[in-house]
Amino acid sequence: MLFYWLNLIGIFFFTISGSLAARDKKHYHDYFGVFFTGFLTAIGGGTLRDMMLGAYPISWLSDSNILISIIIAFLVTLIFKNAIIRLRRTLFLFDTIGVGIYTILGVEKSLEYHVNPFAAVILGLISAVFGGVIRDTLINEIPLIFAKEIYATACITGAVLYTSMLYLQIDPNIAAPACMSVIIIFRILAVKYKLALPKFDPGHNTPDSL
């Protein structure tokens, strides 16, 4: 039951994240464009995960509460948009919370389908970031996963920590919120202190220097 409600909460925050991102783009003038971006942000990662796991029907097709959560989040964004926008870095905050929740939910669902822990970590990452990749692509932005700031690393860290805690037989109801918090805090601190992994240097070899 805890994971079910966390899933709805993650959907809620991802919908707001996508809707806000679309709203900030001048070429989105109608409500449908904003809703559609929020919708794809919310279900994108989970849909790809379920397809890779062979988990049919896809969760949002079989559970109407997911669609209700998306609609409520969209309406909240419309009604309280001015109050939400006034909050500092709202898009970042909502995206970070959604990423933290969905990483662990992705790992948990993958393990339920008996994939190995390494694959579960990767599927947790896909669950968390793929919706954001769709969102950023739709609004013509470079996906955050390709940005210099720590993003995927935080997800992987939390996912590895979660699988390790389960291996140590720690109650999932304790491990899940703890690892979600680790991802969220890790990402916030990384952005605040501008932490980043070293850049890949492709070198500057030319045919003349070979």
C-alpha positions as CSV (number, residue, x, y, z in Angstrom):
1,M,0.0,0.0,0.0
2,L,2.9,2.4,0.8
3,F,4.4,1.9,-2.7
4,Y,1.0,2.4,-4.3
5,W,0.5,5.8,-2.7
6,L,4.1,6.8,-3.4
7,N,3.5,6.0,-7.0
8,L,0.5,8.3,-7.2
9,I,2.6,11.0,-5.4
10,G,5.4,10.6,-7.9
11,I,2.9,10.8,-10.8
12,F,1.5,14.0,-9.2
13,F,4.9,15.7,-8.9
14,F,6.0,14.7,-12.4
15,T,2.8,16.0,-13.9
16,I,3.4,19.4,-12.3
17,S,7.0,19.4,-13.4
18,G,6.1,18.7,-17.0
19,S,3.2,21.2,-17.0
20,L,5.4,24.0,-15.5
21,A,8.1,23.3,-18.1
22,A,5.6,23.5,-21.0
23,R,4.0,26.6,-19.5
24,D,7.3,28.4,-19.5
25,K,7.7,28.0,-23.2
26,K,6.2,30.7,-25.3
27,H,5.2,28.4,-28.1
28,Y,2.7,26.6,-25.8
29,H,-0.4,28.7,-25.9
30,D,-3.2,26.2,-25.1
31,Y,-4.1,24.0,-22.2
32,F,-3.8,20.8,-24.2
33,G,-0.1,21.4,-24.9
34,V,0.6,21.9,-21.2
35,F,-1.5,18.9,-20.2
36,F,0.1,16.6,-22.8
37,T,3.6,17.5,-21.7
38,G,2.7,16.9,-18.1
39,F,1.0,13.7,-18.9
40,L,4.0,12.3,-20.9
41,T,6.4,13.4,-18.2
42,A,4.4,11.5,-15.6
43,I,3.9,8.2,-17.4
44,G,6.9,8.1,-19.8
45,G,9.5,6.4,-17.5
46,G,7.0,4.0,-16.0
47,T,5.6,3.0,-19.4
48,L,9.1,2.2,-20.7
49,R,9.9,0.2,-17.6
50,D,6.8,-1.9,-17.8
51,M,7.3,-2.6,-21.4
52,M,10.9,-3.8,-20.8
53,L,9.6,-6.0,-17.9
54,G,6.7,-7.3,-19.9
55,A,4.4,-6.0,-17.2
56,Y,1.1,-5.8,-19.0
57,P,-1.3,-4.1,-19.0
58,I,0.8,-0.9,-18.5
59,S,0.1,0.5,-15.1
60,W,-1.7,3.7,-16.2
61,L,-3.9,1.7,-18.6
62,S,-5.2,-0.5,-15.8
63,D,-5.4,1.9,-12.9
64,S,-7.7,4.9,-13.3
65,N,-6.3,6.5,-10.1
66,I,-3.1,7.3,-12.0
67,L,-5.0,9.3,-14.6
68,I,-7.0,10.9,-11.8
69,S,-3.7,11.9,-10.1
70,I,-2.5,13.4,-13.4
71,I,-5.7,15.4,-13.9
72,I,-5.7,16.7,-10.4
73,A,-2.0,17.7,-10.7
74,F,-2.7,19.5,-13.9
75,L,-5.7,21.4,-12.4
76,V,-3.6,22.3,-9.3
77,T,-0.9,23.7,-11.7
78,L,-3.6,25.8,-13.5
79,I,-5.4,27.1,-10.4
80,F,-2.4,27.8,-8.3
81,K,0.2,28.5,-11.0
82,N,1.0,32.0,-9.7
83,A,1.6,30.7,-6.2
84,I,3.7,27.8,-7.5
85,I,5.8,30.0,-9.8
86,R,6.6,32.3,-6.9
87,L,8.2,29.4,-5.1
88,R,11.9,29.3,-5.7
89,R,13.0,26.8,-8.3
90,T,9.7,25.0,-8.4
91,L,10.4,23.1,-11.6
92,F,13.6,21.8,-10.1
93,L,11.9,20.9,-6.8
94,F,9.0,19.0,-8.3
95,D,11.3,17.2,-10.7
96,T,13.7,16.2,-7.9
97,I,10.9,14.8,-5.7
98,G,9.5,12.9,-8.6
99,V,12.9,11.5,-9.6
100,G,13.6,10.4,-6.0
101,I,10.2,8.5,-5.7
102,Y,10.2,6.9,-9.1
103,T,13.8,5.6,-8.9
104,I,13.0,3.4,-5.9
105,L,9.5,2.5,-7.2
106,G,11.2,1.3,-10.5
107,V,13.7,-0.8,-8.6
108,E,11.0,-2.3,-6.4
109,K,8.8,-3.2,-9.3
110,S,11.7,-4.7,-11.2
111,L,12.7,-6.9,-8.3
112,E,9.1,-8.1,-8.1
113,Y,9.6,-9.4,-11.7
114,H,12.7,-11.2,-10.5
115,V,15.3,-9.3,-12.6
116,N,18.8,-9.3,-11.2
117,P,19.7,-6.4,-8.9
118,F,22.0,-4.7,-11.5
119,A,19.2,-4.6,-14.0
120,A,16.8,-3.4,-11.3
121,V,19.1,-0.4,-10.7
122,I,19.1,0.5,-14.4
123,L,15.3,0.1,-14.7
124,G,14.9,2.3,-11.6
125,L,17.0,4.9,-13.4
126,I,14.9,4.6,-16.6
127,S,11.7,4.9,-14.5
128,A,13.0,8.2,-13.0
129,V,14.5,10.0,-15.9
130,F,12.8,8.9,-19.1
131,G,9.7,11.0,-18.5
132,G,12.0,14.1,-18.0
133,V,13.8,13.2,-21.3
134,I,10.5,13.2,-23.1
135,R,9.5,16.5,-21.4
136,D,12.8,18.3,-22.3
137,T,12.7,16.9,-25.9
138,L,9.1,18.2,-26.4
139,I,10.0,21.7,-25.2
140,N,13.3,21.7,-27.2
141,E,15.7,21.6,-24.2
142,I,18.8,19.5,-23.7
143,P,17.6,16.6,-21.4
144,L,18.8,17.0,-17.8
145,I,20.4,13.6,-17.9
146,F,22.9,15.0,-20.4
147,A,23.6,18.2,-18.4
148,K,26.8,18.6,-16.4
149,E,25.0,18.6,-13.1
150,I,24.6,15.4,-11.1
151,Y,21.2,13.8,-12.0
152,A,21.5,10.2,-13.0
153,T,24.3,9.7,-10.5
154,A,21.9,10.5,-7.6
155,C,19.4,8.0,-8.9
156,I,21.9,5.3,-9.3
157,T,23.3,6.0,-5.8
158,G,19.8,5.7,-4.2
159,A,19.0,2.6,-6.3
160,V,22.2,0.8,-5.3
161,L,21.6,1.8,-1.6
162,Y,18.0,0.4,-1.8
163,T,19.0,-2.9,-3.3
164,S,21.8,-3.2,-0.6
165,M,19.4,-2.5,2.2
166,L,17.0,-5.2,0.9
167,Y,19.9,-7.6,0.7
168,L,20.5,-6.9,4.4
169,Q,16.8,-7.6,5.0
170,I,15.9,-4.2,6.0
171,D,12.1,-3.6,5.9
172,P,11.2,-2.0,2.5
173,N,8.8,0.3,4.2
174,I,11.8,1.8,6.0
175,A,14.4,1.4,3.2
176,A,12.2,3.0,0.4
177,P,11.6,6.4,2.1
178,A,15.2,6.6,3.3
179,C,16.6,6.0,-0.2
180,M,14.2,8.4,-1.8
181,S,15.3,11.0,0.7
182,V,19.0,10.2,-0.1
183,I,18.3,10.8,-3.9
184,I,16.4,14.1,-3.2
185,I,19.0,15.5,-0.8
186,F,21.9,14.4,-3.0
187,R,20.5,16.2,-6.0
188,I,19.6,19.3,-4.1
189,L,23.1,19.5,-2.6
190,A,24.7,18.8,-5.9
191,V,22.9,21.7,-7.5
192,K,23.4,24.0,-4.6
193,Y,27.2,23.4,-4.4
194,K,27.6,22.9,-8.2
195,L,28.9,19.4,-7.9
196,A,29.5,17.6,-11.2
197,L,31.3,14.6,-12.5
198,P,34.4,15.2,-14.6
199,K,33.8,16.0,-18.2
200,F,34.7,13.5,-20.9
201,D,37.6,14.9,-22.9
202,P,37.5,13.5,-26.4
203,G,41.0,14.9,-27.1
204,H,42.1,17.1,-29.9
205,N,43.9,14.7,-32.2
206,T,43.9,15.6,-35.9
207,P,44.9,13.5,-38.8
208,D,48.2,15.4,-38.9
209,S,49.0,14.6,-35.3
210,L,48.3,10.9,-35.6
